[in-house]
Amino acid sequence: MTENIDKSTHLTQQWLAEIQALKQQMAQLQQERDEAWESSQKWRQLYNTESEQRRRDAQFSQQAIASVKAELQKFQGIDTGTLPNAVTAIAIQQEIAQIKSVEELKSKFIAVVKERDRLMQALKTEQDNHAQTRKSLTTALGDAIDSLARERAGGGQGAGGAGGDGGDGGDGE
């Protein structure tokens, strides 16, 4: 009878030890899950901050491009907002009437061409900056998606700590 009690006690102790080990394993996995969640939240916030800044930059660039285009059209004489206006047409005619010589006309023409060229270069620069912003934003989005995918794929193997360190290094690129 004592032998049965000893076996029963021994089995009970084994079960209790197994239950305790499973509890510890479950607690560790929950902690890793929480760390991975915090890391993904950090990445989400960084992405949102970056994308908001890129949206503001893009909006500012679009406004600058529109302004430059408007000035360019104005200097090219195709400002549709003001040309139909009789007052503007009269002002242009008066400015032309003030030109007294071919030399003045040449000088005015050279100034207008230089300004046009400057504005066209500014427009090209804005377009290049816009393209670079689009490329950078696409890259940042791809990096964030890749990082989140790695974070989810490596979730049970200490990914929370590694994801935080890897994320900081990725911002420098």
Protein Blocks (a to p, Z undefined) as FASTA:
>chain_A
ZZmmmmmmmmmmmmmmmmmmmmmmmmmmmmmmmmmmmmmmmmmmmmmmmmmmmmmmmmmm
mmmmmmmmmmmmmmnopafklmmpmklmmmmmmmmmmpmbfklmmmmmmmmmmmmmmmmm
mmmmmmmmmmmmmmmmmmmmmmmmmmmmmmmmmmmnoplmmmmmmmmmmmmZZ
